[in-house]
Amino acid sequence: QRRAQQDAPRRGGIDGGHGSYIFSIRNSTLEIVDKIMGLSTISLTAVPKYWDCQAKVVYDLSPSHSLSFNMLYGDSRINLAGDPQEEDELRRNVLDSSSVAYLYPRTRQLTAGLNLRSLFGNNGYATLTLYTSSSSVDVDVRNDFAVRQRGPAGEVLSHKVISSQRAFSNNSYEAFLGGSCDLHYQIHPLHELSAGVQ
């Protein structure tokens, strides 16, 4: 069921060739179809809505120093709604009460990093990196309690919501920020010294 419409990645140069970038973004095709023609056209009761993007930028600060940035982000959500008008052939010509559930989950994720690479002549180099990753989850479940009058085929002739309450909720967020530094130096044609901290 998951399909995506993706534009060709955008590429380009920066400052006369001192840098470059690439950028891409995707969006749910089902969400677009729903907006144009409606849910009934694609025979779904709920449409997953998601989009994501990624980007990379590289820039040469000098002949021996290069800076790069990478990023990835995604956002997905779906609304699952019960149908209070659902027909039930086993409940003909009755007045019944029932609950209808509504579920609204949403997830967002981000990962990004910044990297500085420095050369020490022909014998060594160092990299300094800062990075982060985060995610958030929002889930809400609600129940509507209603009285429904059913007809001879079990169809709902009328319904009235008596009460509505939240059954479950989870709103969480987590993230971390980190950094690292690595040094590599060739002290001899047969020996290399490496050191690092994170």
BALOBA-1460 file (C-alpha; in Angstrom, 3 decimals):
// residues 198
<rec num="1" residu="q" x="0.000" y="0.000" z="0.000"/>
<rec num="2" residu="r" x="2.939" y="2.293" z="0.456"/>
<rec num="3" residu="r" x="3.903" y="4.142" z="-2.670"/>
<rec num="4" residu="a" x="5.839" y="7.325" z="-2.975"/>
<rec num="5" residu="q" x="6.183" y="10.038" z="-5.543"/>
<rec num="6" residu="q" x="9.776" y="11.198" z="-5.734"/>
<rec num="7" residu="d" x="11.192" y="14.120" z="-7.609"/>
<rec num="8" residu="a" x="14.632" y="13.772" z="-9.111"/>
<rec num="9" residu="p" x="17.272" y="14.794" z="-6.555"/>
<rec num="10" residu="r" x="18.372" y="18.416" z="-6.844"/>
<rec num="11" residu="r" x="22.106" y="18.801" z="-7.404"/>
<rec num="12" residu="g" x="24.230" y="21.875" z="-7.759"/>
<rec num="13" residu="g" x="27.509" y="23.600" z="-7.245"/>
<rec num="14" residu="i" x="28.427" y="26.254" z="-4.685"/>
<rec num="15" residu="d" x="30.817" y="29.191" z="-4.982"/>
<rec num="16" residu="g" x="32.354" y="28.374" z="-8.330"/>
<rec num="17" residu="g" x="33.102" y="24.732" z="-7.634"/>
<rec num="18" residu="h" x="34.256" y="25.038" z="-4.002"/>
<rec num="19" residu="g" x="31.266" y="23.018" z="-2.882"/>
<rec num="20" residu="s" x="28.283" y="20.929" z="-3.947"/>
<rec num="21" residu="y" x="24.884" y="19.864" z="-2.669"/>
<rec num="22" residu="i" x="22.189" y="17.277" z="-3.298"/>
<rec num="23" residu="f" x="18.616" y="17.388" z="-1.985"/>
<rec num="24" residu="s" x="15.671" y="15.006" z="-2.323"/>
<rec num="25" residu="i" x="12.101" y="14.963" z="-0.966"/>
<rec num="26" residu="r" x="9.299" y="12.383" z="-1.232"/>
<rec num="27" residu="n" x="5.588" y="12.526" z="-0.481"/>
<rec num="28" residu="s" x="2.845" y="9.911" z="-0.208"/>
<rec num="29" residu="t" x="1.053" y="9.327" z="-3.514"/>
<rec num="30" residu="l" x="-2.002" y="7.975" z="-1.669"/>
<rec num="31" residu="e" x="-2.315" y="11.274" z="0.196"/>
<rec num="32" residu="i" x="-2.377" y="13.164" z="-3.107"/>
<rec num="33" residu="v" x="-4.990" y="10.813" z="-4.600"/>
<rec num="34" residu="d" x="-7.136" y="11.202" z="-1.475"/>
<rec num="35" residu="k" x="-7.042" y="15.002" z="-1.768"/>
<rec num="36" residu="i" x="-8.037" y="14.879" z="-5.450"/>
<rec num="37" residu="m" x="-10.604" y="12.047" z="-5.597"/>
<rec num="38" residu="g" x="-11.369" y="10.949" z="-2.034"/>
<rec num="39" residu="l" x="-10.959" y="7.755" z="-0.031"/>
<rec num="40" residu="s" x="-13.775" y="5.835" z="-1.738"/>
<rec num="41" residu="t" x="-11.914" y="5.967" z="-5.059"/>
<rec num="42" residu="i" x="-8.993" y="3.944" z="-3.711"/>
<rec num="43" residu="s" x="-11.147" y="1.673" z="-1.493"/>
<rec num="44" residu="l" x="-9.440" y="2.605" z="1.772"/>
<rec num="45" residu="t" x="-10.843" y="3.717" z="5.111"/>
<rec num="46" residu="a" x="-7.560" y="5.347" z="6.155"/>
<rec num="47" residu="v" x="-4.680" y="6.773" z="4.152"/>
<rec num="48" residu="p" x="-1.078" y="6.667" z="5.383"/>
<rec num="49" residu="k" x="0.382" y="10.143" z="5.064"/>
<rec num="50" residu="y" x="4.150" y="10.392" z="5.040"/>
<rec num="51" residu="w" x="6.987" y="12.401" z="3.615"/>
<rec num="52" residu="d" x="10.728" y="12.396" z="4.027"/>
<rec num="53" residu="c" x="13.718" y="14.358" z="2.817"/>
<rec num="54" residu="q" x="17.479" y="14.038" z="2.725"/>
<rec num="55" residu="a" x="20.253" y="16.497" z="2.010"/>
<rec num="56" residu="k" x="24.024" y="16.595" z="1.733"/>
<rec num="57" residu="v" x="26.240" y="19.661" z="1.410"/>
<rec num="58" residu="v" x="30.024" y="19.629" z="0.961"/>
<rec num="59" residu="y" x="32.199" y="22.764" z="0.989"/>
<rec num="60" residu="d" x="35.980" y="23.203" z="0.707"/>
<rec num="61" residu="l" x="37.014" y="25.847" z="3.232"/>
<rec num="62" residu="s" x="40.606" y="25.662" z="1.957"/>
<rec num="63" residu="p" x="42.804" y="23.171" z="0.063"/>
<rec num="64" residu="s" x="43.298" y="21.267" z="3.333"/>
<rec num="65" residu="h" x="39.943" y="21.755" z="5.103"/>
<rec num="66" residu="s" x="36.591" y="20.341" z="3.957"/>
<rec num="67" residu="l" x="33.199" y="20.709" z="5.673"/>
<rec num="68" residu="s" x="30.251" y="18.398" z="5.015"/>
<rec num="69" residu="f" x="26.682" y="18.190" z="6.311"/>
<rec num="70" residu="n" x="24.244" y="15.259" z="6.059"/>
<rec num="71" residu="m" x="20.597" y="15.218" z="7.108"/>
<rec num="72" residu="l" x="17.668" y="12.767" z="6.940"/>
<rec num="73" residu="y" x="14.125" y="13.533" z="8.173"/>
<rec num="74" residu="g" x="10.876" y="11.576" z="8.030"/>
<rec num="75" residu="d" x="7.284" y="12.208" z="9.127"/>
<rec num="76" residu="s" x="4.480" y="9.621" z="8.985"/>
<rec num="77" residu="r" x="0.915" y="9.571" z="10.324"/>
<rec num="78" residu="i" x="-2.423" y="7.867" z="9.761"/>
<rec num="79" residu="n" x="-5.923" y="8.398" z="11.132"/>
<rec num="80" residu="l" x="-7.809" y="5.157" z="11.779"/>
<rec num="81" residu="a" x="-11.419" y="6.052" z="12.431"/>
<rec num="82" residu="g" x="-14.190" y="3.625" z="13.241"/>
<rec num="83" residu="d" x="-17.446" y="3.825" z="11.291"/>
<rec num="84" residu="p" x="-20.527" y="4.568" z="13.448"/>
<rec num="85" residu="q" x="-22.719" y="3.805" z="10.390"/>
<rec num="86" residu="e" x="-21.408" y="0.257" z="9.942"/>
<rec num="87" residu="e" x="-24.169" y="-2.176" z="8.977"/>
<rec num="88" residu="d" x="-24.755" y="-5.348" z="11.023"/>
<rec num="89" residu="e" x="-27.243" y="-7.912" z="9.607"/>
<rec num="90" residu="l" x="-27.416" y="-9.733" z="12.958"/>
<rec num="91" residu="r" x="-28.823" y="-6.636" z="14.680"/>
<rec num="92" residu="r" x="-31.931" y="-5.793" z="12.706"/>
<rec num="93" residu="n" x="-34.580" y="-3.435" z="14.053"/>
<rec num="94" residu="v" x="-32.867" y="-2.964" z="17.412"/>
<rec num="95" residu="l" x="-31.689" y="-0.098" z="19.524"/>
<rec num="96" residu="d" x="-28.099" y="-0.848" z="20.543"/>
<rec num="97" residu="s" x="-25.219" y="0.912" z="22.202"/>
<rec num="98" residu="s" x="-21.606" y="0.484" z="21.244"/>
<rec num="99" residu="s" x="-18.243" y="2.176" z="21.190"/>
<rec num="100" residu="v" x="-16.329" y="3.344" z="18.132"/>
<rec num="101" residu="a" x="-12.564" y="3.717" z="18.377"/>
<rec num="102" residu="y" x="-10.417" y="6.385" z="16.739"/>
<rec num="103" residu="l" x="-6.647" y="5.963" z="16.528"/>
<rec num="104" residu="y" x="-4.221" y="8.761" z="15.602"/>
<rec num="105" residu="p" x="-0.528" y="7.716" z="15.519"/>
<rec num="106" residu="r" x="2.278" y="9.980" z="14.284"/>
<rec num="107" residu="t" x="6.035" y="9.380" z="14.150"/>
<rec num="108" residu="r" x="8.843" y="11.831" z="13.333"/>
<rec num="109" residu="q" x="12.560" y="11.055" z="13.001"/>
<rec num="110" residu="l" x="15.628" y="13.212" z="12.383"/>
<rec num="111" residu="t" x="19.289" y="12.318" z="11.913"/>
<rec num="112" residu="a" x="21.971" y="14.886" z="11.071"/>
<rec num="113" residu="g" x="25.737" y="15.210" z="11.150"/>
<rec num="114" residu="l" x="28.405" y="17.861" z="10.548"/>
<rec num="115" residu="n" x="31.947" y="16.789" z="9.656"/>
<rec num="116" residu="l" x="35.195" y="18.790" z="9.356"/>
<rec num="117" residu="r" x="38.137" y="17.041" z="7.676"/>
<rec num="118" residu="s" x="41.606" y="18.577" z="7.896"/>
<rec num="119" residu="l" x="44.753" y="17.382" z="6.092"/>
<rec num="120" residu="f" x="48.256" y="17.593" z="7.584"/>
<rec num="121" residu="g" x="50.441" y="17.666" z="4.523"/>
<rec num="122" residu="n" x="50.792" y="14.243" z="2.906"/>
<rec num="123" residu="n" x="51.172" y="12.320" z="6.156"/>
<rec num="124" residu="g" x="47.987" y="12.728" z="8.138"/>
<rec num="125" residu="y" x="44.485" y="13.971" z="8.593"/>
<rec num="126" residu="a" x="41.949" y="14.643" z="11.336"/>
<rec num="127" residu="t" x="38.160" y="14.519" z="11.392"/>
<rec num="128" residu="l" x="35.861" y="16.370" z="13.783"/>
<rec num="129" residu="t" x="32.229" y="15.236" z="13.781"/>
<rec num="130" residu="l" x="29.089" y="16.497" z="15.517"/>
<rec num="131" residu="y" x="25.942" y="14.420" z="15.137"/>
<rec num="132" residu="t" x="22.428" y="14.154" z="16.474"/>
<rec num="133" residu="s" x="19.474" y="11.801" z="16.224"/>
<rec num="134" residu="s" x="15.943" y="12.231" z="17.532"/>
<rec num="135" residu="s" x="12.524" y="10.632" z="17.303"/>
<rec num="136" residu="s" x="9.069" y="11.464" z="18.583"/>
<rec num="137" residu="v" x="5.937" y="9.323" z="18.820"/>
<rec num="138" residu="d" x="2.429" y="10.670" z="19.365"/>
<rec num="139" residu="v" x="-0.403" y="8.154" z="19.723"/>
<rec num="140" residu="d" x="-3.927" y="9.022" z="20.818"/>
<rec num="141" residu="v" x="-6.843" y="6.575" z="21.052"/>
<rec num="142" residu="r" x="-10.373" y="7.844" z="21.669"/>
<rec num="143" residu="n" x="-13.639" y="5.953" z="22.162"/>
<rec num="144" residu="d" x="-17.042" y="7.378" z="21.309"/>
<rec num="145" residu="f" x="-19.994" y="5.657" z="23.013"/>
<rec num="146" residu="a" x="-23.209" y="5.987" z="21.025"/>
<rec num="147" residu="v" x="-26.800" y="4.780" z="20.846"/>
<rec num="148" residu="r" x="-27.829" y="3.573" z="17.402"/>
<rec num="149" residu="q" x="-31.261" y="2.780" z="15.942"/>
<rec num="150" residu="r" x="-31.005" y="0.041" z="13.318"/>
<rec num="151" residu="g" x="-33.349" y="-0.700" z="10.428"/>
<rec num="152" residu="p" x="-34.647" y="-3.950" z="8.869"/>
<rec num="153" residu="a" x="-31.315" y="-4.727" z="7.150"/>
<rec num="154" residu="g" x="-29.198" y="-3.889" z="10.157"/>
<rec num="155" residu="e" x="-28.385" y="-0.470" z="8.768"/>
<rec num="156" residu="v" x="-27.974" y="2.495" z="11.117"/>
<rec num="157" residu="l" x="-30.946" y="4.839" z="10.832"/>
<rec num="158" residu="s" x="-29.708" y="7.254" z="13.494"/>
<rec num="159" residu="h" x="-26.983" y="7.459" z="16.084"/>
<rec num="160" residu="k" x="-26.257" y="9.760" z="18.989"/>
<rec num="161" residu="v" x="-22.931" y="10.030" z="20.815"/>
<rec num="162" residu="i" x="-23.515" y="9.782" z="24.580"/>
<rec num="163" residu="s" x="-19.939" y="10.242" z="25.748"/>
<rec num="164" residu="s" x="-16.410" y="10.413" z="24.437"/>
<rec num="165" residu="q" x="-13.237" y="9.591" z="26.324"/>
<rec num="166" residu="r" x="-9.531" y="9.135" z="25.729"/>
<rec num="167" residu="a" x="-8.592" y="5.471" z="26.088"/>
<rec num="168" residu="f" x="-4.839" y="5.737" z="25.582"/>
<rec num="169" residu="s" x="-2.209" y="8.392" z="24.968"/>
<rec num="170" residu="n" x="1.545" y="8.194" z="24.416"/>
<rec num="171" residu="n" x="3.517" y="11.328" z="23.629"/>
<rec num="172" residu="s" x="7.241" y="10.655" z="23.827"/>
<rec num="173" residu="y" x="10.417" y="12.282" z="22.550"/>
<rec num="174" residu="e" x="14.042" y="11.192" z="22.726"/>
<rec num="175" residu="a" x="17.235" y="12.601" z="21.275"/>
<rec num="176" residu="f" x="20.964" y="12.616" z="21.705"/>
<rec num="177" residu="l" x="23.839" y="14.837" z="20.639"/>
<rec num="178" residu="g" x="27.318" y="13.455" z="20.170"/>
<rec num="179" residu="g" x="30.747" y="14.365" z="18.895"/>
<rec num="180" residu="s" x="33.972" y="12.641" z="17.938"/>
<rec num="181" residu="c" x="37.499" y="13.573" z="16.936"/>
<rec num="182" residu="d" x="39.889" y="11.211" z="15.147"/>
<rec num="183" residu="l" x="43.540" y="11.721" z="14.231"/>
<rec num="184" residu="h" x="45.520" y="9.618" z="11.754"/>
<rec num="185" residu="y" x="49.210" y="10.233" z="11.097"/>
<rec num="186" residu="q" x="51.745" y="8.172" z="9.175"/>
<rec num="187" residu="i" x="54.916" y="8.351" z="11.259"/>
<rec num="188" residu="h" x="56.781" y="5.885" z="9.017"/>
<rec num="189" residu="p" x="56.059" y="4.180" z="5.667"/>
<rec num="190" residu="l" x="55.203" y="1.026" z="7.642"/>
<rec num="191" residu="h" x="53.567" y="2.640" z="10.704"/>
<rec num="192" residu="e" x="50.504" y="4.780" z="11.308"/>
<rec num="193" residu="l" x="49.411" y="6.398" z="14.545"/>
<rec num="194" residu="s" x="45.704" y="6.748" z="15.270"/>
<rec num="195" residu="a" x="43.928" y="8.375" z="18.198"/>
<rec num="196" residu="g" x="40.391" y="9.423" z="18.875"/>
<rec num="197" residu="v" x="37.831" y="10.554" z="21.404"/>
<rec num="198" residu="q" x="34.033" y="10.481" z="21.422"/>
